[in-house]
């Protein structure tokens, strides 16, 4: 048969991709990020994007940074433009230890591995620890980039309940017992304890020791991802989990939120034996992290008031958080509920029962507002009534307008639900299709 529609499914697929039979089995777990899929529409100037978590880089002293980079190339170019160590430069690793000291972490530069963003660190940790079928425990909801990494390595994600005070210890105990009863093995707990992405909640200080004790009792590693820890709006810096347990916590850090994400500089702080495995993993992945971007970050930390810059970021994001919460109070319809973050980039919104945030996203885009549906942050398709709103990038005025537009979309969906017993879903082409209440 010459027509694709008459071919068996596997032959039809092969005709679209001649390499289909050559891929490794693990590629089946590689799926497109729902956030990346939004970029094309969310970047339109007429759309208020409450979707991506892009830092507000206009707060940086760009002119002085440009001058510093130029001087660095002139005086250090032969080193900064050359290959380097797979572990990262000694100078930057020493400076990273000074940054982590703000969170109560006492570390040695030898146990730090510089990475191409903390996402690379998470990838390496997962590659080092997880075999196909192993279980990773993760908060419900959890960071979409982490879920993609776990899936790519064929690890199974089991979510653990959170509340307004973060990860619930009893829920963690129950999850560990359930996994053990099923005959599977938990390799680590992945957690974002401070101003969590996407929920915006913070793990209560009084729970932190209990979480560490539970994991130690069950021989489960803790992977602490902490990109937002220095961005508390009241100036408070919470003690890192790693500060209380140097033997069973792997810490992931990043300069993407406190300096600039385009440099892609992050790090992993790990127990010494784990550090050795991570260096080998880094060598096989990138040979070495870029010496140039490390030199830029190192010079920034030594020549600029980086603590003052973090304070500036805090003030900018607090103003935007306040604008978001005020607009939600003013515009959102009854039946909505949301978190009240004390730092970071995100608010987690729950919409009235019967609405589906993924299904209504195309209509929201036609109304010139974008968000990320809650299903992106679960490995098990939950989150259909939730969405993540990011306040870090738009101006307060744009945030208020975006929330107003979002409220109009929600009210329109609720009117359809009440009138027809169904919500009409709009495709990106503008056509509407009715869907049953149970969708």
C-alpha positions as CSV (number, residue, x, y, z in Angstrom):
1,X,0.0,0.0,0.0
2,X,1.4,3.4,-0.9
3,X,-0.9,5.5,1.2
4,X,0.2,6.0,4.8
5,X,-3.3,5.7,6.1
6,X,-3.5,2.1,4.9
7,X,-0.2,1.1,6.4
8,X,0.2,-0.7,9.8
9,X,0.8,1.8,12.6
10,X,4.5,0.9,13.0
11,X,5.1,1.3,9.3
12,X,3.3,4.6,9.2
13,X,5.4,5.8,12.1
14,X,8.5,4.7,10.3
15,X,7.6,6.6,7.2
16,X,7.5,9.8,9.3
17,X,10.7,9.0,11.1
18,X,13.1,6.5,9.3
19,X,15.1,6.2,12.6
20,X,12.1,5.0,14.7
21,X,13.4,1.5,15.2
22,X,16.9,2.7,16.2
23,X,16.1,4.8,19.3
24,X,16.9,3.5,22.8
25,X,13.9,2.4,24.8
26,X,14.5,5.3,27.3
27,X,13.5,7.9,24.6
28,X,9.9,6.8,25.1
29,X,10.0,8.8,28.4
30,X,11.2,12.0,26.7
31,X,8.3,14.3,26.2
32,X,8.1,18.0,25.4
33,X,7.8,20.4,28.3
34,X,4.4,22.1,28.4
35,X,6.3,25.3,29.4
36,X,8.5,25.2,26.3
37,X,5.5,24.5,24.1
38,X,4.0,27.8,25.4
39,X,7.0,30.0,24.4
40,X,5.9,30.6,20.9
41,X,2.6,32.2,22.0
42,X,3.6,33.6,25.3
43,X,6.4,35.6,23.7
44,X,3.9,37.7,21.6
45,X,4.0,41.3,22.8
46,X,0.2,41.5,23.1
47,X,0.1,38.4,25.4
48,X,0.6,38.9,29.1
49,X,2.7,35.9,30.0
50,X,2.3,34.6,33.6
51,X,3.9,31.4,32.4
52,X,7.7,31.3,32.2
53,X,9.9,31.9,35.2
54,X,12.3,34.4,33.6
55,X,14.2,36.6,36.0
56,X,13.9,40.4,35.7
57,X,17.3,41.1,34.2
58,X,16.7,44.8,33.8
59,X,17.5,45.0,37.5
60,X,21.2,44.1,36.7
61,X,23.9,46.8,36.2
62,X,24.4,45.8,32.6
63,X,26.8,48.6,31.6
64,X,29.3,47.9,34.4
65,X,29.0,44.1,33.7
66,X,29.8,44.7,30.0
67,X,32.9,46.7,31.0
68,X,34.0,44.0,33.4
69,X,33.6,41.2,30.8
70,X,35.6,43.2,28.3
71,X,38.4,43.7,30.7
72,X,38.3,40.1,31.7
73,X,38.7,38.9,28.1
74,X,41.6,41.4,27.7
75,X,43.5,40.3,30.8
76,X,42.3,36.7,31.4
77,X,41.2,35.6,27.9
78,X,43.9,33.0,27.5
79,X,42.5,31.1,30.5
80,X,38.8,32.0,30.2
81,X,38.6,30.9,26.6
82,X,40.5,27.6,27.1
83,X,39.4,24.2,28.3
84,X,39.2,23.8,32.1
85,X,38.6,21.2,34.8
86,X,35.5,19.0,34.8
87,X,34.9,20.0,38.4
88,X,35.1,23.7,37.7
89,X,37.6,26.4,38.7
90,X,38.9,26.4,42.2
91,X,38.2,30.1,42.6
92,X,34.5,29.8,41.7
93,X,34.1,26.7,43.9
94,X,35.5,28.7,46.8
95,X,33.1,31.5,46.1
96,X,30.2,29.1,45.9
97,X,31.0,27.9,49.4
98,X,30.8,31.6,50.6
99,X,27.4,31.9,48.9
100,X,26.1,28.6,50.6
101,X,27.4,29.8,54.0
102,X,24.4,32.3,54.0
103,X,22.2,29.3,54.3
104,X,24.2,27.7,57.1
105,X,26.2,25.3,54.9
106,X,29.7,24.6,55.9
107,X,31.4,23.1,52.8
108,X,34.8,22.5,51.3
109,X,35.4,23.5,47.7
110,X,36.6,20.0,46.9
111,X,33.1,18.7,47.3
112,X,31.6,21.2,44.8
113,X,31.1,20.4,41.2
114,X,30.3,23.3,38.8
115,X,27.6,22.4,36.3
116,X,26.0,24.0,33.2
117,X,23.0,25.1,35.2
118,X,21.5,23.2,38.1
119,X,19.5,21.2,35.6
120,X,22.7,19.5,34.5
121,X,23.4,18.7,38.1
122,X,20.0,17.1,38.5
123,X,20.6,15.1,35.3
124,X,23.9,13.8,36.6
125,X,22.5,12.9,40.0
126,X,19.7,10.9,38.4
127,X,22.1,9.2,36.0
128,X,24.4,8.2,38.9
129,X,21.7,6.9,41.2
130,X,18.7,5.6,39.2
131,X,18.3,2.4,37.2
132,X,15.1,1.9,35.1
133,X,12.2,1.2,37.4
134,X,13.7,2.8,40.5
135,X,11.4,5.2,42.4
136,X,12.0,8.9,43.0
137,X,9.8,10.6,45.6
138,X,8.8,14.2,44.6
139,X,6.5,16.8,46.1
140,X,3.0,17.1,44.7
141,X,3.3,19.2,42.5
142,X,6.9,19.3,41.5
143,X,9.3,21.1,39.1
144,X,8.5,20.1,35.5
145,X,12.2,20.0,34.5
146,X,12.9,17.4,37.2
147,X,10.0,15.3,36.2
148,X,11.3,15.3,32.6
149,X,14.8,14.2,33.8
150,X,13.4,11.4,35.9
151,X,11.2,10.2,33.0
152,X,14.2,10.3,30.6
153,X,16.1,7.9,32.9
154,X,13.0,5.6,33.2
155,X,12.6,6.3,37.0
156,X,9.1,6.1,38.4
157,X,7.9,9.2,40.3
158,X,5.8,8.8,43.4
159,X,4.4,12.1,44.6
160,X,4.2,13.1,48.2
161,X,1.6,15.5,49.6
162,X,2.3,19.1,50.5
163,X,0.3,21.7,52.4
164,X,0.9,25.3,53.2
165,X,3.9,24.3,55.3
166,X,5.6,22.2,52.6
167,X,6.2,18.5,52.5
168,X,4.0,16.6,54.9
169,X,6.1,14.2,57.1
170,X,3.4,11.7,57.6
171,X,2.7,11.6,53.9
172,X,6.4,10.9,53.3
173,X,6.2,7.9,55.7
174,X,3.2,6.6,54.0
175,X,4.7,6.9,50.5
176,X,7.9,5.1,51.6
177,X,5.8,2.3,53.2
178,X,3.7,1.9,50.0
179,X,6.7,1.8,47.7
180,X,8.4,-0.8,49.9
181,X,5.2,-2.9,50.1
182,X,5.1,-2.9,46.2
183,X,8.6,-4.4,46.1
184,X,10.2,-1.3,44.5
185,X,13.1,0.7,45.7
186,X,13.2,4.4,46.5
187,X,16.5,6.0,45.5
188,X,16.0,9.5,46.6
189,X,13.6,12.3,47.7
190,X,13.7,15.3,45.4
191,X,12.6,18.5,47.2
192,X,12.6,22.2,46.6
193,X,12.2,23.4,50.3
194,X,12.2,27.1,49.8
195,X,9.6,29.0,47.8
196,X,8.8,25.9,45.8
197,X,8.4,25.7,42.1
198,X,5.5,25.6,41.2
199,X,3.5,25.9,44.5
200,X,5.4,28.8,46.1
201,X,5.3,27.2,49.6
202,X,8.2,26.8,52.0
203,X,9.0,23.8,54.1
204,X,8.5,24.8,57.7
205,X,11.7,24.9,59.7
206,X,10.3,22.6,62.4
207,X,9.6,19.9,59.7
208,X,13.1,19.9,58.2
209,X,14.8,17.8,60.8
210,X,11.9,15.3,60.7
211,X,12.1,15.0,57.0
212,X,15.8,14.3,57.2
213,X,15.3,11.7,60.0
214,X,12.7,9.9,58.0
215,X,14.9,9.6,54.9
216,X,17.9,8.5,57.0
217,X,15.8,5.8,58.7
218,X,14.7,4.5,55.4
219,X,18.1,4.7,53.7
220,X,16.9,7.3,51.2
221,X,19.1,10.1,49.8
222,X,17.8,13.6,49.9
223,X,18.3,15.8,46.8
224,X,17.8,19.4,47.8
225,X,17.2,21.8,44.9
226,X,17.4,25.4,46.1
227,X,17.5,28.0,43.4
228,X,15.3,30.5,45.2
229,X,16.6,30.2,48.8
230,X,18.1,33.7,48.9
231,X,15.0,35.4,47.5
232,X,12.9,35.6,50.6
233,X,10.8,38.8,50.6
234,X,11.3,39.5,54.3
235,X,15.0,39.0,54.0
236,X,15.0,35.8,56.0
237,X,17.2,33.0,54.7
238,X,16.1,29.5,55.8
239,X,18.7,26.9,56.9
240,X,19.4,24.5,54.0
241,X,18.7,20.9,54.6
242,X,22.3,20.3,53.7
243,X,23.3,22.5,56.7
244,X,21.8,19.9,59.0
245,X,23.0,16.7,57.2
246,X,26.3,16.7,55.3
247,X,26.2,12.9,54.7
248,X,22.8,12.2,53.2
249,X,21.9,15.4,51.3
250,X,23.0,16.3,47.8
251,X,22.5,20.1,47.3
252,X,21.8,21.7,43.9
253,X,22.5,25.4,43.5
254,X,22.3,28.0,40.7
255,X,23.2,31.5,39.8
256,X,20.3,31.6,37.3
257,X,17.9,33.3,39.8
258,X,20.3,35.4,41.8
259,X,22.5,36.6,38.8
260,X,21.6,35.6,35.2
261,X,20.2,32.4,33.7
262,X,21.9,32.9,30.3
263,X,25.3,32.1,31.8
264,X,24.1,28.6,32.7
265,X,26.2,28.3,35.8
266,X,25.1,26.0,38.7
267,X,26.6,23.5,41.0
268,X,26.3,20.4,43.0
269,X,27.5,20.0,46.6
270,X,27.8,16.3,47.4
271,X,29.3,13.9,49.9
272,X,32.9,13.2,48.9
273,X,32.3,9.7,47.4
274,X,29.3,10.9,45.4
275,X,31.4,13.9,44.2
276,X,33.8,11.5,42.5
277,X,30.9,9.9,40.5
278,X,29.5,13.3,39.6
279,X,32.9,14.5,38.2
280,X,33.0,11.4,36.0
281,X,29.5,12.0,34.8
282,X,30.3,15.6,34.1
283,X,33.4,14.6,32.0
284,X,31.3,12.2,29.9
285,X,28.5,14.8,29.4
286,X,30.4,18.1,28.7
287,X,34.1,17.3,29.3
288,X,34.2,20.5,31.3
289,X,31.8,23.4,32.2
290,X,32.5,26.6,30.1
291,X,35.5,28.4,31.6
292,X,34.3,31.7,30.2
293,X,31.0,31.8,32.0
294,X,32.6,30.6,35.2
295,X,35.1,33.5,34.9
296,X,32.2,35.9,34.4
297,X,30.4,34.7,37.5
298,X,33.6,34.6,39.5
299,X,34.5,38.2,38.5
300,X,30.9,39.3,39.3
301,X,31.2,37.8,42.8
302,X,34.5,39.4,43.5
303,X,34.0,42.8,41.9
304,X,30.3,43.6,42.5
305,X,28.0,43.9,45.4
306,X,26.2,40.6,44.7
307,X,24.5,40.6,48.1
308,X,23.1,44.1,47.3
309,X,22.0,42.8,43.9
310,X,20.1,40.0,45.6
311,X,18.4,42.5,47.8
312,X,17.4,44.5,44.7
313,X,15.9,41.3,43.2
314,X,14.0,40.6,46.3
315,X,12.4,44.1,46.3
316,X,11.5,43.8,42.6
317,X,9.9,40.4,43.1
318,X,8.1,41.4,46.3
319,X,6.5,44.3,44.4
320,X,5.4,41.9,41.7
321,X,4.2,39.3,44.2
322,X,2.1,42.0,46.0
323,X,0.6,43.1,42.7
324,X,-0.3,39.5,41.8
325,X,-2.0,38.8,45.1
326,X,-3.9,42.1,45.1
327,X,-5.1,41.6,41.5
328,X,-6.2,38.0,42.4
329,X,-8.2,39.3,45.4
330,X,-9.8,42.0,43.2
331,X,-10.6,40.0,40.0
332,X,-10.7,36.3,40.5
333,X,-14.2,34.7,40.8
334,X,-15.5,32.9,43.9
335,X,-14.3,29.3,44.2
336,X,-10.6,30.1,43.4
337,X,-7.9,29.6,46.0
338,X,-4.2,30.3,45.8
339,X,-0.9,30.2,47.8
340,X,0.8,33.2,49.2
341,X,4.5,32.9,48.6
342,X,7.0,34.5,50.9
343,X,9.7,34.5,48.2
344,X,10.6,33.1,44.8
345,X,8.7,33.4,41.6
346,X,5.3,31.6,41.7
347,X,1.7,31.5,42.9
348,X,-0.3,28.2,42.7
349,X,-3.9,28.8,41.7
350,X,-6.8,26.3,42.1
351,X,-9.8,27.1,40.0
352,X,-13.5,26.2,40.7
353,X,-14.6,22.6,40.3
354,X,-15.5,21.5,36.8
355,X,-12.9,23.6,35.1
356,X,-9.8,22.2,33.4
357,X,-6.9,24.5,33.2
358,X,-5.2,22.7,30.4
359,X,-8.3,22.6,28.3
360,X,-9.0,26.3,28.7
361,X,-5.5,27.4,27.9
362,X,-6.1,28.0,24.2
363,X,-9.0,30.3,25.1
364,X,-6.8,32.1,27.6
365,X,-4.2,32.7,24.8
366,X,-6.9,34.1,22.5
367,X,-7.7,36.5,25.4
368,X,-4.0,37.4,25.5
369,X,-2.9,35.9,28.7
370,X,-0.8,32.8,29.3
371,X,-0.1,30.5,32.3
372,X,1.1,26.9,32.8
373,X,-1.5,24.3,33.5
374,X,-1.1,22.3,36.7
375,X,-0.9,18.9,34.9
376,X,2.7,19.9,33.8
377,X,3.8,19.5,37.4
378,X,2.6,16.0,38.0
379,X,3.8,12.7,36.7
380,X,0.4,11.1,37.1
381,X,-1.8,13.6,35.1
382,X,-3.2,15.3,38.3
383,X,-3.5,19.0,38.5
384,X,-6.3,19.7,36.1
385,X,-7.8,22.3,38.4
386,X,-4.5,24.0,39.1
387,X,-2.2,26.5,37.3
388,X,1.1,28.1,38.0
389,X,1.3,31.9,37.7
390,X,4.7,33.5,37.5
391,X,5.1,37.1,38.6
392,X,8.9,37.5,38.2
393,X,9.1,39.1,34.8
394,X,6.1,41.3,33.9
395,X,5.7,44.8,35.4
396,X,3.1,45.2,38.2
397,X,0.8,46.9,35.7
398,X,1.1,44.1,33.2
399,X,0.5,41.6,36.0
400,X,-2.7,43.3,37.0
401,X,-3.9,43.3,33.4
402,X,-3.0,39.7,33.0
403,X,-4.9,38.6,36.1
404,X,-7.9,40.7,34.9
405,X,-7.9,38.9,31.6
406,X,-7.5,35.5,33.3
407,X,-10.5,36.3,35.5
408,X,-12.6,37.0,32.4
409,X,-11.6,33.7,30.9
410,X,-12.5,31.8,34.2
411,X,-15.8,33.6,34.4
412,X,-16.6,32.7,30.8
413,X,-15.8,29.1,31.4
414,X,-17.9,29.0,34.5
415,X,-20.9,30.6,32.6
416,X,-20.6,27.9,29.9
417,X,-20.4,25.2,32.6
418,X,-23.5,26.5,34.4
419,X,-25.5,27.1,31.2
420,X,-24.7,24.0,29.2
421,X,-23.4,21.5,31.8
422,X,-20.3,21.5,29.7
423,X,-17.3,23.6,28.9
424,X,-16.7,24.5,25.3
425,X,-13.0,24.2,24.6
426,X,-11.4,26.5,22.1
427,X,-8.6,25.3,19.9
428,X,-5.7,27.5,18.9
429,X,-7.4,27.9,15.5
430,X,-10.4,29.5,17.2
431,X,-12.9,26.7,16.7
432,X,-14.9,25.6,19.7
433,X,-15.8,22.0,20.6
434,X,-18.1,20.9,23.5
435,X,-16.7,18.5,26.0
436,X,-18.5,16.4,28.7
437,X,-18.5,17.3,32.4
438,X,-16.3,14.3,33.1
439,X,-13.5,15.4,30.8
